[in-house]
Amino acid sequence: MKFIEIIIAIIGFIFLFIPDDFVLKIIVALTTTIIISFVHIYHIRNENKKINKKNNELNEENN
């Protein structure tokens, strides 16, 4: 997990201890899960772009 994902997870976890409506807690848990998923997908795509760029450079050098 990246730093941003950990911070979002901690914030979502803290919201679970607020004495409010049960539905609100479920909504907060779902939204934090969705946000963490999107952040994780964003990081994976960026890493894949870097890998593809390096592979393209190596292919050009080999040709």
Secondary structure, 3 states (H helix, E strand, C coil): CCHHHHHHHHHHHHHCCCCCCHHHHHHHHHHHHHHHHHHHHHHHHHHHHHHHHHHHHHHHHHC
